[in-house]
């Protein structure tokens, strides 16, 4: 008699999201594009049209640029949109 084979449990690898939550309209439509040559991050919302650009360093990822954008957005205030 043989014993039963154990079921192999695969753990899915977590990935970063492509779209982020917009602080103005609350929808998951903010897209972050990095241009590493010039050191600029372009952040745009597909539903409400909020857009801005930030100067970032070479070691910054999309999620880091999004967090900098959120910090600046709430620092300035919700009634004043960045570079609208």
N, C-alpha and C positions, 0 to 999 in steps of 0.2 A: 504494500500500500504506500502510496506517495502522499505527500502533504499538499495542501492547496498553495497556489502561487499567490503571493501578496500583490494587491493592486497598487500600481505605481501612481503616486499622487504628484501631479505636475503643478508647480506654483507659477502662475502667470507673472511675467516681468512687468513692472509698472513703468509707464511712459509719461512724459510731460504732455499736457493738453495742447491742441493747436489753437483753440479759441478760449478766451478768458472772459470773465464776468465784467460787464460795463458798469462803472460806478454811477453813470448818469441815468441810463434807461433800465438797468437791471437785467439785461439779456446776455446770453453767453455768446457774444458776437465780436469781441475785441480781438483783432489780429495784430501780432507784433512781428515786424520785419527788421532784421538787423543787417546793416551794411558795414561789414567789418573793416573794409579799406578806409572808409571815411570816419568810422566810429560814431555812426548815427543810428538810432533806433526809431523807426516809424511806427506809430501806434494809431490804429484806426478802428472805429466801431462801425460795423456794417448796417446797423439799424438806425441809430440816431445821428450818425455823421460826426461824432466827436473824433477829432484827430489832432495829433501833436507829434513833435519830433524831439528827441533827447540826445544829448551828447553822452556817449558811454565809452567805457574802456574796452580793450581787446578781450579781456577775460570774462565778460558779461554774457549771460545766456538770455534767451527770450523771457523766461520767467523772472529773472532779476530785473530786466528792463521794465516789465509789467509792474513789479512791486515798487520800483522807483516812481513810475507814472502814478500809481495809486497814492503813494505818499505825497507827491506834489499836488495831486488833484484835491485831496482833503486838506492839505496845508493852505492852499489858496482859497478854498471854499467852493461849495457846490454851485453857487450862483454865478461864479466866474469860471468859464470853461477855458482850458488851456489852448491857446492859438486857434480859436474857433473862427 
